[in-house]
């Protein structure tokens, strides 16, 4: 009897221990800590500060409505300072995102004279590390391919103007999908490209032909991109001679009869949707980095209408990514700018009586303190009119500007999906890398959780 009870007790204890061990095992796709591993989509609306998001929301959705960006679950205040500056540059900001460490302002990735050791202890970017680990990688830019917001993830150089070197590295990086503008940087001098502009390469190389030899399908416009089969393995999109937009002031665009965006080029949202379709067929984790460059460039030209249109397009790309995340919950969507371009402000003076104001009356050229002031078509034009608020009212506003350059304040980061709750309330620029790394590889690049909460 005693022996029987002993055997029963042992069996019960063994079952209990096995149950405990089983419960402690991570589910597929997760680490023991409960961290989910999977894919990452990083969307970088360059230069988009908090005021720009507020103005874009008001104009396109209404001040009481939600943009796609608003629908992302977690948010933190972004800190853009670098090793030698309280603010940043686009190439230094991109390097912080791609390597997870602060650098000097004039840094484009890691070159021998300016070595950058990533937060994971390697001398490569997170995208190169992901590629070496067998993951799929892709970059999308509404600007030319060398723009640092995406270019730094695949290339490095002594100068961000070293286009010949940077483009070679991007084309030879092994990336699955590369979409953007910049055909002139891929063709030698004397060769006129599909976009009817002569190439600028000094080394005589034709990188479009070289890309084809590496297995890339090359497409040049929206129609050709959308016609690609989802089984396309490697894709190079070359959608403009330079940028897919014309980054000038409102007045210069009007004088030249130029549109904000080139008609035949796909939008950043269309590029994002198609790329996600192509990546989904690969059946493996991926890192996708997307940059809407025009938010920065139009703001640096103090073109309010262009900046808000660019951010609307970025918002639609965020919506496409958010819907993908909701269908693929092991995917992290994270978004941030690296600076606040132009220091946009929303101007609506106290003296306006919106029940009687003439919406066609031009705004003054400057605000009360002398700051440049934009209406719907530039200085001295009628105000922007917001979409209806919760009470059906449409309210007028203008846009004021603080500067032409990239300012170091006013940026917000948001995250959605896998590990989004790990986004700190106080987001250092290097934390973008760290959260991407956590999701791609299942662990922080170095010991410990984010430095700030």
DRENNU-602552 format. One line per field, with one value per residue (C-alpha): residue number from 1; residue in three letters; x, y, z. Coordinates in nm, 3 decimals. Layout:
k <- [NUM, ...];
r <- [ALA, ...];
px <- [X, ...];
py <- [Y, ...];
pz <- [Z, ...];
//
This chain:
k <- [1, 2, 3, 4, 5, 6, 7, 8, 9, 10, 11, 12, 13, 14, 15, 16, 17, 18, 19, 20, 21, 22, 23, 24, 25, 26, 27, 28, 29, 30, 31, 32, 33, 34, 35, 36, 37, 38, 39, 40, 41, 42, 43, 44, 45, 46, 47, 48, 49, 50, 51, 52, 53, 54, 55, 56, 57, 58, 59, 60, 61, 62, 63, 64, 65, 66, 67, 68, 69, 70, 71, 72, 73, 74, 75, 76, 77, 78, 79, 80, 81, 82, 83, 84, 85, 86, 87, 88, 89, 90, 91, 92, 93, 94, 95, 96, 97, 98, 99, 100, 101, 102, 103, 104, 105, 106, 107, 108, 109, 110, 111, 112, 113, 114, 115, 116, 117, 118, 119, 120, 121, 122, 123, 124, 125, 126, 127, 128, 129, 130, 131, 132, 133, 134, 135, 136, 137, 138, 139, 140, 141, 142, 143, 144, 145, 146, 147, 148, 149, 150, 151, 152, 153, 154, 155, 156, 157, 158, 159, 160, 161, 162, 163, 164, 165, 166, 167, 168, 169, 170, 171, 172, 173, 174, 175, 176, 177, 178, 179, 180, 181, 182, 183, 184, 185, 186, 187, 188, 189, 190, 191, 192, 193, 194, 195, 196, 197, 198, 199, 200, 201, 202, 203, 204, 205, 206, 207, 208, 209, 210, 211, 212, 213, 214, 215, 216, 217, 218, 219, 220, 221, 222, 223, 224, 225, 226, 227, 228, 229, 230, 231, 232, 233, 234, 235, 236, 237, 238, 239, 240, 241, 242, 243, 244, 245, 246, 247, 248, 249, 250, 251, 252, 253, 254, 255, 256, 257, 258, 259, 260, 261, 262, 263, 264, 265, 266, 267, 268, 269, 270, 271, 272, 273, 274, 275, 276, 277, 278, 279, 280, 281, 282, 283, 284, 285, 286, 287, 288, 289, 290, 291, 292, 293, 294, 295, 296, 297, 298, 299, 300, 301, 302, 303, 304, 305, 306, 307, 308, 309, 310, 311, 312, 313, 314, 315, 316, 317, 318, 319, 320, 321, 322, 323, 324, 325, 326, 327, 328, 329, 330, 331, 332, 333, 334, 335, 336, 337, 338, 339, 340, 341, 342, 343, 344, 345, 346, 347, 348, 349, 350, 351, 352, 353, 354, 355, 356, 357, 358, 359, 360, 361, 362, 363, 364, 365, 366, 367, 368, 369, 370, 371, 372, 373, 374, 375, 376, 377, 378, 379, 380, 381, 382, 383, 384, 385, 386, 387, 388, 389, 390, 391, 392, 393, 394, 395, 396, 397, 398, 399, 400, 401, 402, 403, 404, 405, 406, 407, 408, 409, 410, 411, 412, 413, 414, 415, 416, 417, 418, 419, 420, 421, 422, 423, 424, 425, 426, 427, 428, 429, 430, 431, 432, 433, 434, 435, 436, 437, 438, 439, 440, 441, 442, 443, 444, 445, 446, 447, 448, 449, 450, 451, 452, 453];
r <- [UNK, UNK, UNK, UNK, UNK, UNK, UNK, UNK, UNK, UNK, UNK, UNK, UNK, UNK, UNK, UNK, UNK, UNK, UNK, UNK, UNK, UNK, UNK, UNK, UNK, UNK, UNK, UNK, UNK, UNK, UNK, UNK, UNK, UNK, UNK, UNK, UNK, UNK, UNK, UNK, UNK, UNK, UNK, UNK, UNK, UNK, UNK, UNK, UNK, UNK, UNK, UNK, UNK, UNK, UNK, UNK, UNK, UNK, UNK, UNK, UNK, UNK, UNK, UNK, UNK, UNK, UNK, UNK, UNK, UNK, UNK, UNK, UNK, UNK, UNK, UNK, UNK, UNK, UNK, UNK, UNK, UNK, UNK, UNK, UNK, UNK, UNK, UNK, UNK, UNK, UNK, UNK, UNK, UNK, UNK, UNK, UNK, UNK, UNK, UNK, UNK, UNK, UNK, UNK, UNK, UNK, UNK, UNK, UNK, UNK, UNK, UNK, UNK, UNK, UNK, UNK, UNK, UNK, UNK, UNK, UNK, UNK, UNK, UNK, UNK, UNK, UNK, UNK, UNK, UNK, UNK, UNK, UNK, UNK, UNK, UNK, UNK, UNK, UNK, UNK, UNK, UNK, UNK, UNK, UNK, UNK, UNK, UNK, UNK, UNK, UNK, UNK, UNK, UNK, UNK, UNK, UNK, UNK, UNK, UNK, UNK, UNK, UNK, UNK, UNK, UNK, UNK, UNK, UNK, UNK, UNK, UNK, UNK, UNK, UNK, UNK, UNK, UNK, UNK, UNK, UNK, UNK, UNK, UNK, UNK, UNK, UNK, UNK, UNK, UNK, UNK, UNK, UNK, UNK, UNK, UNK, UNK, UNK, UNK, UNK, UNK, UNK, UNK, UNK, UNK, UNK, UNK, UNK, UNK, UNK, UNK, UNK, UNK, UNK, UNK, UNK, UNK, UNK, UNK, UNK, UNK, UNK, UNK, UNK, UNK, UNK, UNK, UNK, UNK, UNK, UNK, UNK, UNK, UNK, UNK, UNK, UNK, UNK, UNK, UNK, UNK, UNK, UNK, UNK, UNK, UNK, UNK, UNK, UNK, UNK, UNK, UNK, UNK, UNK, UNK, UNK, UNK, UNK, UNK, UNK, UNK, UNK, UNK, UNK, UNK, UNK, UNK, UNK, UNK, UNK, UNK, UNK, UNK, UNK, UNK, UNK, UNK, UNK, UNK, UNK, UNK, UNK, UNK, UNK, UNK, UNK, UNK, UNK, UNK, UNK, UNK, UNK, UNK, UNK, UNK, UNK, UNK, UNK, UNK, UNK, UNK, UNK, UNK, UNK, UNK, UNK, UNK, UNK, UNK, UNK, UNK, UNK, UNK, UNK, UNK, UNK, UNK, UNK, UNK, UNK, UNK, UNK, UNK, UNK, UNK, UNK, UNK, UNK, UNK, UNK, UNK, UNK, UNK, UNK, UNK, UNK, UNK, UNK, UNK, UNK, UNK, UNK, UNK, UNK, UNK, UNK, UNK, UNK, UNK, UNK, UNK, UNK, UNK, UNK, UNK, UNK, UNK, UNK, UNK, UNK, UNK, UNK, UNK, UNK, UNK, UNK, UNK, UNK, UNK, UNK, UNK, UNK, UNK, UNK, UNK, UNK, UNK, UNK, UNK, UNK, UNK, UNK, UNK, UNK, UNK, UNK, UNK, UNK, UNK, UNK, UNK, UNK, UNK, UNK, UNK, UNK, UNK, UNK, UNK, UNK, UNK, UNK, UNK, UNK, UNK, UNK, UNK, UNK, UNK, UNK, UNK, UNK, UNK, UNK, UNK, UNK, UNK, UNK, UNK, UNK, UNK, UNK, UNK, UNK, UNK, UNK, UNK, UNK, UNK, UNK, UNK, UNK, UNK, UNK, UNK, UNK, UNK, UNK, UNK, UNK, UNK, UNK, UNK, UNK, UNK, UNK, UNK, UNK, UNK, UNK, UNK, UNK, UNK];
px <- [0.000, 0.281, 0.466, 0.150, 0.103, 0.470, 0.436, 0.119, 0.293, 0.594, 0.374, 0.178, 0.498, 0.652, 0.338, 0.339, 0.702, 0.647, 0.350, 0.558, 0.839, 0.590, 0.429, 0.768, 0.863, 0.832, 0.567, 0.689, 0.820, 0.876, 1.160, 1.121, 1.085, 0.761, 0.927, 0.788, 1.032, 0.928, 0.937, 0.985, 0.847, 1.018, 0.849, 1.045, 0.849, 1.161, 1.138, 0.781, 0.739, 0.431, 0.285, 0.300, 0.097, -0.158, -0.191, -0.214, -0.483, -0.687, -0.660, -0.736, -0.940, -1.064, -0.926, -1.147, -1.078, -0.801, -0.528, -0.364, -0.071, -0.309, -0.432, -0.092, -0.104, 0.208, 0.386, 0.700, 0.878, 1.179, 1.523, 1.733, 2.066, 2.393, 2.741, 2.862, 2.539, 2.209, 2.039, 2.113, 2.142, 1.953, 2.261, 2.360, 2.000, 1.981, 2.309, 2.168, 1.865, 2.072, 2.352, 2.196, 2.468, 2.512, 2.757, 2.899, 2.667, 2.860, 2.832, 2.683, 2.708, 3.047, 3.363, 3.722, 3.801, 3.479, 3.421, 3.085, 3.043, 2.675, 2.498, 2.510, 2.890, 2.919, 3.055, 2.748, 2.402, 2.097, 1.981, 2.309, 2.298, 1.942, 2.047, 2.341, 2.098, 1.889, 1.606, 1.453, 1.527, 1.380, 1.410, 1.163, 1.223, 1.022, 1.355, 1.664, 1.824, 2.113, 1.885, 2.025, 1.697, 1.717, 2.062, 2.256, 2.095, 2.275, 2.576, 2.834, 3.054, 3.289, 3.021, 2.649, 2.730, 2.945, 2.662, 2.874, 3.004, 2.677, 2.469, 2.716, 2.691, 2.310, 2.281, 2.537, 2.399, 2.184, 1.863, 1.552, 1.364, 1.501, 1.249, 1.306, 1.427, 1.774, 1.815, 2.088, 2.303, 2.278, 2.381, 2.714, 2.760, 2.641, 2.368, 2.010, 1.778, 1.414, 1.326, 1.491, 1.780, 2.149, 2.337, 2.591, 2.822, 3.192, 3.309, 3.141, 2.938, 2.578, 2.430, 2.090, 2.247, 2.456, 2.141, 1.983, 2.290, 2.240, 1.885, 1.684, 1.368, 1.379, 1.058, 1.021, 0.666, 0.350, 0.204, 0.512, 0.545, 0.185, 0.209, 0.488, 0.391, 0.401, 0.663, 0.917, 1.231, 1.447, 1.308, 1.473, 1.230, 1.369, 1.080, 1.243, 1.560, 1.612, 1.332, 0.974, 0.874, 0.984, 1.110, 1.069, 0.872, 0.510, 0.610, 0.889, 0.665, 0.401, 0.659, 0.795, 0.455, 0.569, 0.360, 0.452, 0.489, 0.568, 0.250, 0.387, 0.564, 0.394, 0.312, 0.494, 0.177, 0.157, 0.523, 0.469, 0.162, 0.331, 0.652, 0.461, 0.289, 0.626, 0.781, 0.485, 0.546, 0.900, 0.762, 1.036, 1.096, 1.192, 1.312, 1.146, 1.259, 1.038, 1.114, 0.890, 1.163, 0.940, 0.811, 1.162, 1.249, 0.927, 0.953, 1.312, 1.181, 0.904, 0.644, 0.349, 0.119, 0.394, 0.489, 0.128, 0.069, 0.387, 0.276, -0.069, 0.104, 0.323, 0.011, -0.148, 0.169, 0.139, -0.220, -0.111, 0.155, -0.088, -0.336, -0.054, 0.046, -0.309, -0.303, 0.051, 0.075, 0.440, 0.530, 0.643, 0.551, 0.756, 0.767, 0.971, 1.135, 1.490, 1.421, 1.156, 1.219, 1.146, 0.983, 0.626, 0.366, -0.013, -0.131, -0.487, -0.496, -0.726, -0.889, -1.037, -1.414, -1.459, -1.828, -1.750, -1.392, -1.355, -1.186, -1.062, -0.896, -0.516, -0.319, -0.051, 0.296, 0.424, 0.288, 0.291, 0.653, 0.776, 0.779, 0.710, 0.345, 0.199, -0.152, -0.282, -0.059, 0.227, 0.283, 0.003, -0.261, -0.589, -0.575, -0.591, -0.941, -0.961, -1.193, -1.511, -1.471, -1.707, -1.967, -1.937, -1.740, -1.452, -1.189, -0.921, -0.552, -0.212, 0.133, 0.424, 0.790, 1.081, 1.373, 1.483, 1.687, 1.628, 1.547, 1.611, 1.273, 0.907, 0.936, 0.715, 0.772, 0.491, 0.475, 0.215, 0.210, 0.480, 0.674, 0.520, 0.464, 0.845, 0.861, 0.984, 0.785, 1.118, 1.259, 1.626, 1.707, 1.914, 1.609, 1.462, 1.745, 1.710, 1.338, 1.388, 1.672, 1.462, 1.190, 1.419, 1.651, 1.454, 1.688, 1.814, 2.140, 2.308, 2.205, 1.895, 1.572, 1.543, 1.749, 1.459, 1.094];
py <- [0.000, 0.236, 0.145, 0.205, 0.551, 0.625, 0.529, 0.740, 1.037, 1.000, 0.980, 1.288, 1.483, 1.384, 1.494, 1.822, 1.888, 1.800, 2.035, 2.314, 2.256, 2.247, 2.573, 2.742, 2.659, 2.951, 2.936, 2.915, 3.256, 3.375, 3.381, 3.260, 3.620, 3.651, 3.872, 3.802, 3.754, 3.829, 4.099, 4.477, 4.766, 5.097, 5.399, 5.722, 6.034, 6.248, 6.581, 6.524, 6.687, 6.683, 7.005, 6.860, 6.558, 6.790, 7.006, 6.705, 6.549, 6.869, 6.923, 6.568, 6.408, 6.688, 6.801, 6.555, 6.256, 5.997, 5.963, 5.628, 5.746, 5.823, 5.462, 5.320, 5.186, 5.321, 5.656, 5.813, 6.148, 6.119, 6.260, 6.344, 6.464, 6.318, 6.268, 6.615, 6.809, 6.879, 6.827, 6.598, 6.561, 6.317, 6.098, 6.097, 6.029, 5.739, 5.603, 5.608, 5.414, 5.164, 5.107, 5.192, 5.432, 5.809, 5.951, 6.284, 6.496, 6.429, 6.049, 5.832, 5.475, 5.326, 5.372, 5.292, 5.655, 5.687, 5.338, 5.277, 4.975, 4.888, 4.836, 4.461, 4.476, 4.430, 4.668, 4.637, 4.789, 4.609, 4.548, 4.385, 4.177, 4.069, 3.983, 3.778, 3.592, 3.484, 3.735, 3.925, 4.298, 4.584, 4.963, 5.216, 5.587, 5.858, 6.035, 5.906, 5.581, 5.748, 5.940, 5.843, 5.744, 5.417, 5.435, 5.412, 5.074, 4.931, 5.156, 5.383, 5.663, 5.946, 6.188, 6.163, 6.317, 6.017, 5.891, 5.673, 5.470, 5.458, 5.335, 5.053, 4.934, 4.947, 4.755, 4.496, 4.469, 4.164, 4.342, 4.173, 4.491, 4.840, 5.109, 5.481, 5.747, 5.846, 5.697, 5.951, 5.802, 5.457, 5.553, 5.678, 6.018, 6.021, 5.761, 5.891, 5.689, 5.589, 5.919, 6.113, 6.257, 6.185, 5.984, 6.140, 5.852, 5.936, 5.573, 5.469, 5.193, 5.116, 4.995, 4.919, 4.660, 4.541, 4.499, 4.291, 4.066, 4.016, 3.892, 4.210, 4.282, 4.656, 4.862, 5.231, 5.341, 5.260, 5.042, 4.823, 4.788, 4.684, 4.434, 4.239, 3.888, 3.833, 3.566, 3.825, 3.753, 4.063, 4.400, 4.733, 5.023, 5.336, 5.579, 5.915, 6.072, 6.230, 6.238, 6.132, 6.484, 6.839, 6.992, 7.363, 7.642, 7.690, 7.996, 7.817, 7.521, 7.756, 7.953, 7.633, 7.475, 7.172, 6.932, 6.840, 6.473, 6.308, 6.162, 5.823, 5.736, 5.514, 5.673, 5.563, 5.380, 5.193, 5.097, 4.978, 4.770, 4.600, 4.536, 4.373, 4.147, 4.046, 3.991, 3.785, 3.524, 3.466, 3.301, 3.434, 3.724, 4.054, 4.408, 4.678, 5.042, 5.305, 5.676, 5.955, 6.205, 6.488, 6.566, 6.687, 6.848, 7.047, 7.161, 7.271, 7.481, 7.611, 7.473, 7.401, 7.253, 7.018, 6.912, 6.833, 6.640, 6.441, 6.358, 6.255, 6.007, 5.883, 5.840, 5.620, 5.407, 5.372, 5.260, 4.994, 4.871, 4.877, 4.657, 4.415, 4.400, 4.321, 4.024, 3.926, 3.987, 3.883, 4.203, 4.529, 4.860, 5.150, 5.507, 5.817, 6.115, 6.211, 6.585, 6.855, 7.011, 7.380, 7.397, 7.406, 7.582, 7.608, 7.970, 8.069, 8.417, 8.492, 8.780, 8.552, 8.512, 8.189, 8.259, 8.566, 8.527, 8.532, 8.202, 8.348, 8.646, 8.611, 8.563, 8.818, 8.718, 8.684, 8.612, 8.878, 8.805, 8.809, 8.433, 8.339, 8.243, 8.012, 7.979, 7.711, 7.821, 7.989, 8.332, 8.585, 8.327, 8.214, 7.989, 7.612, 7.489, 7.194, 6.902, 6.922, 6.890, 6.695, 6.972, 6.996, 7.321, 7.377, 7.595, 7.803, 7.804, 7.906, 7.750, 7.942, 7.844, 7.874, 7.793, 7.627, 7.350, 7.042, 7.132, 6.910, 6.901, 6.814, 6.456, 6.169, 5.798, 5.544, 5.165, 4.898, 4.519, 4.284, 4.426, 4.772, 4.792, 4.800, 5.145, 5.378, 5.687, 5.871, 5.740, 5.793, 5.785, 5.471, 5.296, 5.265, 5.024, 4.844, 4.773, 4.658, 4.433, 4.287, 4.190, 4.054, 3.857, 3.795, 3.977, 4.326, 4.401, 4.444, 4.353, 4.522, 4.676, 5.027, 5.282, 5.522, 5.466];
pz <- [0.000, 0.094, -0.224, -0.430, -0.278, -0.343, -0.710, -0.749, -0.585, -0.813, -1.122, -1.010, -0.935, -1.271, -1.456, -1.267, -1.356, -1.721, -1.730, -1.581, -1.830, -2.118, -2.009, -1.984, -2.343, -2.586, -2.852, -3.209, -3.317, -2.961, -2.714, -2.356, -2.246, -2.443, -2.705, -3.050, -3.336, -3.689, -3.955, -3.933, -4.136, -4.060, -4.223, -4.214, -4.318, -4.323, -4.142, -4.017, -3.676, -3.456, -3.599, -3.949, -3.840, -3.676, -3.987, -4.221, -4.003, -3.995, -4.371, -4.485, -4.208, -3.984, -3.647, -3.454, -3.681, -3.691, -3.951, -4.023, -3.810, -3.522, -3.527, -3.434, -3.080, -2.902, -2.905, -2.761, -2.776, -3.008, -2.920, -3.226, -3.081, -3.203, -3.059, -3.152, -3.199, -3.024, -3.360, -3.654, -4.029, -4.249, -4.298, -3.930, -3.827, -4.070, -3.935, -3.580, -3.706, -3.906, -3.651, -3.315, -3.201, -3.202, -3.456, -3.574, -3.789, -4.111, -4.108, -4.384, -4.257, -4.175, -4.380, -4.274, -4.194, -3.991, -3.848, -3.685, -3.461, -3.433, -3.101, -3.169, -3.182, -3.558, -3.821, -4.042, -4.047, -3.916, -4.273, -4.370, -4.053, -4.140, -4.494, -4.364, -4.137, -4.435, -4.398, -4.689, -4.710, -4.912, -4.937, -5.079, -5.130, -5.303, -5.355, -5.533, -5.418, -5.235, -4.999, -4.658, -4.491, -4.686, -4.847, -4.519, -4.450, -4.756, -4.817, -4.654, -4.782, -4.687, -4.811, -4.881, -5.221, -5.325, -5.546, -5.775, -5.480, -5.288, -5.582, -5.657, -5.298, -5.303, -5.631, -5.517, -5.161, -5.230, -5.129, -5.261, -5.357, -5.427, -5.529, -5.579, -5.819, -5.935, -6.282, -6.365, -6.086, -6.241, -6.597, -6.734, -6.891, -7.250, -7.196, -7.193, -6.972, -6.980, -6.809, -7.095, -6.892, -6.950, -6.690, -6.452, -6.359, -6.394, -6.386, -6.713, -6.550, -6.643, -6.315, -6.465, -6.694, -6.401, -6.190, -6.464, -6.468, -6.092, -6.150, -6.096, -6.290, -6.368, -6.377, -6.453, -6.367, -6.171, -6.443, -6.474, -6.096, -6.048, -6.335, -6.165, -6.058, -5.683, -5.746, -5.870, -5.669, -5.720, -5.826, -5.903, -5.948, -6.115, -6.118, -6.197, -6.327, -5.984, -5.723, -5.798, -5.687, -5.768, -5.444, -5.500, -5.342, -5.448, -5.648, -5.836, -5.918, -6.057, -6.258, -6.412, -6.469, -6.269, -6.061, -5.703, -5.803, -6.135, -6.280, -6.387, -6.064, -5.806, -5.472, -5.160, -5.053, -5.385, -5.358, -5.000, -5.085, -5.379, -5.188, -4.901, -5.153, -5.297, -4.955, -4.833, -5.104, -4.978, -4.662, -4.436, -4.201, -4.359, -4.291, -4.502, -4.473, -4.638, -4.670, -4.793, -4.869, -4.992, -4.642, -4.566, -4.898, -4.938, -4.575, -4.626, -4.917, -4.687, -4.929, -4.698, -4.963, -5.082, -4.729, -4.637, -4.960, -4.897, -4.543, -4.667, -4.897, -4.611, -4.399, -4.666, -4.669, -4.291, -4.342, -4.591, -4.347, -4.053, -4.239, -4.322, -3.954, -3.849, -4.087, -3.981, -3.604, -3.583, -3.770, -3.607, -3.770, -3.639, -3.767, -3.687, -3.853, -3.757, -3.738, -3.767, -4.108, -4.132, -3.789, -3.919, -3.705, -3.742, -3.759, -3.674, -3.516, -3.229, -3.411, -3.681, -3.656, -3.851, -3.900, -4.110, -4.238, -4.615, -4.694, -5.024, -4.857, -4.890, -4.571, -4.478, -4.598, -4.240, -3.895, -3.625, -3.529, -3.889, -3.948, -4.313, -4.356, -4.621, -4.750, -4.980, -5.270, -5.086, -4.939, -4.977, -5.079, -4.914, -4.605, -4.595, -4.503, -4.266, -4.330, -4.116, -3.739, -3.513, -3.549, -3.926, -3.923, -4.165, -4.004, -4.184, -4.097, -4.225, -4.193, -4.041, -4.075, -3.832, -4.067, -4.391, -4.232, -4.015, -3.656, -3.354, -3.181, -3.217, -3.348, -3.232, -3.286, -3.306, -3.316, -3.385, -3.380, -3.253, -2.954, -3.006, -2.630, -2.594, -2.756, -2.480, -2.386, -2.430, -2.758, -2.828, -3.200, -3.135, -2.986, -3.336, -3.416, -3.087, -3.125, -3.483, -3.367, -3.086, -3.334, -3.604, -3.378, -3.056, -2.818, -2.745, -2.929, -2.590, -2.235, -2.097, -2.211, -2.365, -2.175, -2.123, -2.047];
//
